[in-house]
Amino acid sequence: MSDSARLEAEILLARAIDMPRSFLFAHPDDELDEDSIARLNDTVNRRLAGEPMAYIQGVKEFWSMELMVSPATLVPRPETELLVDLAIRTVPRRAEWNILDLGTGSGAIALAVARECPSCFVTAIDSDADALAIAAQNVRHHGFGNVECLLGDWTEPVAAREFELILSNPPYVADNDAALDDLRAEPRHALAAGHDGLDAIRRLIVDCRTVIADDGTLILEHGFDQRDAIAELLQDAGWRDIQCVDDYAGHPRVTTARFTKT
């Protein structure tokens, strides 16, 4: 058994008996009762069917925070921490910026940035009410007073406002990408975006111009093979200072750009 498989098995067993994993090592000879066996069988079957461990546990760690997740949200991924890191480095120290997180899902990006930039106010938007409810729970659980959650379609709920920084990890997988088969437990609308995976990004590049502050910054996560296409879309829409940053595996992953209104 691999280390990861053994770890998952231990987590599922600990969940079945409602005890911490350390309890297993302290009581190796204990036997399971019928209820515990039933719970274990249920979670093992869910895992074998491809359900992510994060959904089974109901939580996922991101930016050293334990966040609630559900099948309504994507499972936060380590590579998205690059987007958070770039955002934090963009915000001047003690700046009181308004920051927008579009397609917030579990609220992972919004909460991470709000924690590191406590003088800023973060608005998190999602079009899925169930996903937004999870984000709102995470905001309450971690006690962030500088985050608001709004339901709506991309920038529409904040059409009359401006933000110095806009962040998004939008859907960017092509509709026919075989990778979607391995992600079938996660919400498809948060993953797939048209024949080339760029439908959501095309809209964001255009719509964000109306809510970005003068000389504001847009930071987008995207697929490793979309760098050039996104740079061209941004340039055609009038964005400048376009830069792509590789993730920790060396793949093009996050693009930043600025917009001048005057």
VOGU-3710 file (C-alpha; in Angstrom, 3 decimals, decimal comma):
1> msdsarleae> 0,000/0,000/0,000  1,347/3,440/-0,911  1,825/6,069/1,775  -1,030/8,167/0,364  -3,398/5,177/0,205  -2,505/4,202/3,771  -3,091/7,763/4,946  -6,488/7,895/3,243  -7,441/4,557/4,784  -6,471/5,807/8,243
11> illaraidmp> -8,449/9,028/7,758  -11,544/7,112/6,648  -11,259/4,716/9,554  -10,832/7,542/12,053  -13,864/9,260/10,535  -15,916/6,061/10,877  -15,267/5,906/14,634  -15,409/9,695/15,078  -11,978/9,824/16,680  -8,681/11,510/15,768
21> rsflfahpdd> -6,245/9,535/13,653  -3,870/9,255/16,621  -6,486/7,085/18,362  -5,846/4,316/15,816  -2,204/4,018/16,818  -3,007/4,061/20,523  -5,707/1,353/20,207  -4,607/-0,964/17,384  -6,518/-3,989/18,735  -9,935/-2,334/19,078
31> eldedsiarl> -12,742/-3,833/17,004  -15,339/-1,877/15,057  -18,993/-2,088/15,971  -21,669/-2,529/13,297  -22,425/1,195/12,988  -18,752/2,027/12,514  -18,399/-0,692/9,887  -21,401/0,691/8,009  -19,963/4,220/8,085  -16,569/2,967/6,940
41> ndtvnrrlag> -18,067/0,984/4,063  -20,037/4,045/2,969  -17,010/6,346/2,858  -14,781/3,714/1,226  -17,361/3,206/-1,525  -17,578/6,953/-2,063  -13,799/7,148/-2,387  -13,667/4,189/-4,763  -16,285/5,938/-6,906  -13,873/8,858/-7,310
51> epmayiqgvk> -15,224/11,304/-4,750  -12,396/13,530/-3,476  -11,270/13,042/0,109  -12,015/16,710/0,726  -15,730/16,146/0,047  -15,834/13,075/2,247  -14,161/14,954/5,101  -15,996/18,202/4,355  -12,813/20,266/4,706  -9,635/21,128/2,806
61> efwsmelmvs> -6,575/23,047/3,938  -5,621/26,113/1,908  -3,134/28,814/2,885  -2,807/27,130/6,316  -6,548/27,486/6,893  -9,050/24,656/7,184  -11,912/25,490/4,839  -15,291/23,846/4,485  -15,935/22,429/1,014  -18,792/20,555/-0,632
71> patlvprpet> -19,663/19,158/-4,083  -20,933/22,675/-4,870  -17,366/24,012/-4,727  -14,095/23,090/-6,339  -11,524/21,535/-4,051  -8,903/24,285/-3,457  -5,630/23,322/-5,117  -2,049/24,106/-4,077  -1,266/25,853/-7,381  -3,904/28,496/-6,610
81> ellvdlairt> -1,723/29,647/-3,719  0,497/31,221/-6,410  -2,385/33,555/-7,300  -2,756/34,469/-3,617  0,973/35,089/-3,287  0,994/37,408/-6,315  -2,042/39,268/-4,992  -0,429/39,855/-1,609  2,743/41,134/-3,238  0,694/43,529/-5,373
91> vprraewnil> -0,988/45,229/-2,390  1,125/47,966/-0,775  1,693/47,627/2,955  -1,249/48,930/5,000  -3,153/49,821/1,808  -6,914/50,079/2,178  -7,762/48,626/-1,181  -11,040/47,215/-2,394  -10,338/43,744/-3,784  -12,698/41,606/-5,876
101> dlgtgsgaia> -12,636/37,793/-6,054  -14,751/36,523/-8,944  -16,031/32,946/-8,903  -15,061/32,546/-5,271  -16,327/28,978/-4,729  -15,324/28,015/-1,188  -13,909/31,496/-0,632  -10,332/30,191/-0,490  -8,737/33,065/-2,401  -10,820/35,759/-0,728
111> lavarecpsc> -10,083/34,520/2,785  -6,369/34,028/2,180  -5,980/37,552/0,798  -8,182/39,049/3,525  -6,045/37,409/6,191  -2,786/38,695/4,742  -4,148/42,161/3,878  -6,320/43,045/6,895  -6,605/46,726/5,912  -8,231/45,788/2,623
121> fvtaidsdad> -11,869/44,871/2,005  -12,531/41,802/-0,142  -15,748/41,224/-2,074  -16,303/37,592/-3,061  -18,816/36,815/-5,813  -20,216/33,534/-7,100  -23,200/32,750/-9,297  -23,936/29,492/-7,472  -25,943/29,986/-4,277  -24,778/26,695/-2,764
131> alaiaaqnvr> -21,119/27,520/-3,344  -21,587/31,024/-1,963  -23,206/29,591/1,172  -20,040/27,562/1,780  -17,894/30,666/1,277  -20,062/32,605/3,738  -19,723/29,799/6,288  -15,951/29,939/5,928  -15,970/33,701/6,412  -17,999/33,342/9,610
141> hhgfgnvecl> -15,966/30,396/10,877  -12,684/32,274/10,546  -14,138/35,536/11,813  -13,125/37,777/8,919  -14,812/41,158/9,127  -13,229/42,414/5,907  -14,935/39,962/3,519  -18,409/40,147/1,984  -20,078/37,464/-0,139  -22,381/38,457/-2,993
151> lgdwtepvaa> -24,498/36,284/-5,268  -24,413/37,141/-8,949  -23,011/36,705/-12,431  -19,365/37,793/-12,465  -19,123/41,608/-12,115  -22,858/42,367/-12,289  -23,432/42,720/-8,492  -20,706/45,397/-8,276  -21,295/47,217/-11,551  -21,309/50,616/-9,816
161> refelilsnp> -18,097/50,042/-7,843  -14,355/50,048/-8,511  -11,575/47,782/-7,254  -7,841/48,285/-7,157  -7,292/44,545/-7,516  -9,411/41,861/-9,185  -8,676/38,165/-8,748  -10,192/35,095/-10,340  -9,662/31,378/-10,710  -12,375/30,929/-13,346
171> pyvadndaal> -13,343/27,778/-15,241  -10,738/27,238/-17,946  -10,980/23,601/-19,081  -12,195/22,886/-22,622  -15,585/21,183/-22,778  -14,140/18,101/-24,507  -11,016/17,793/-22,352  -10,543/14,215/-21,126  -9,342/15,620/-17,791  -12,968/16,332/-16,911
181> ddlraeprha> -13,548/12,589/-16,563  -11,181/12,523/-13,589  -12,923/15,575/-12,097  -16,493/14,332/-12,474  -17,217/14,706/-8,747  -16,554/18,449/-8,886  -19,004/21,020/-10,312  -18,610/21,041/-14,084  -19,704/24,667/-14,420  -16,706/25,674/-12,290
191> laaghdglda> -14,317/23,758/-14,542  -15,444/23,810/-18,180  -15,660/26,976/-20,284  -16,388/26,367/-23,932  -14,600/24,649/-26,782  -11,211/26,127/-25,892  -11,743/26,723/-22,160  -11,574/30,490/-22,578  -15,245/31,562/-22,560  -15,206/32,762/-18,935
201> irrlivdcrt> -11,818/34,437/-19,299  -12,949/36,265/-22,439  -15,853/37,734/-20,518  -13,752/38,631/-17,497  -11,164/40,430/-19,594  -13,892/42,646/-21,053  -16,187/43,084/-18,044  -13,462/43,775/-15,497  -12,495/46,958/-17,343  -15,685/48,601/-16,074
211> viaddgtlil> -15,051/47,847/-12,386  -11,271/48,133/-12,208  -9,867/51,301/-10,658  -7,529/53,414/-12,764  -4,178/51,622/-12,994  -5,716/48,616/-11,211  -4,476/45,040/-11,537  -6,188/41,878/-12,757  -4,783/38,464/-11,764  -6,115/35,337/-13,500
221> ehgfdqrdai> -5,353/31,666/-13,009  -5,502/29,614/-16,217  -4,389/26,438/-17,969  -0,721/25,822/-18,707  -1,346/25,979/-22,474  -3,419/29,195/-22,476  -0,720/31,794/-21,780  -0,360/33,158/-25,323  -4,074/33,205/-26,079  -4,833/35,068/-22,852
231> aellqdagwr> -2,048/37,585/-23,442  -3,509/38,314/-26,882  -7,030/38,718/-25,475  -5,783/41,101/-22,809  -3,774/43,167/-25,256  -6,697/43,454/-27,674  -8,919/44,646/-24,786  -6,502/47,413/-23,810  -4,775/45,845/-20,799  -1,055/46,507/-20,366
241> diqcvddyag> 1,957/45,251/-18,426  0,846/41,702/-19,187  2,959/39,075/-17,457  2,606/35,335/-16,955  4,066/33,590/-13,912  4,912/29,888/-13,774  3,578/27,712/-10,972  5,835/25,727/-8,663  5,964/22,886/-11,199  7,249/25,238/-13,887
251> hprvttarft> 3,970/25,524/-15,832  2,526/28,869/-16,989  -0,321/29,316/-14,504  -1,180/32,915/-13,554  -1,329/36,039/-15,706  -1,342/39,598/-14,367  -2,274/42,767/-16,233  -3,040/46,414/-15,492  -5,608/48,785/-16,935  -5,442/52,556/-17,323
261> kt> -8,682/54,477/-17,756  -7,282/57,962/-18,313
//
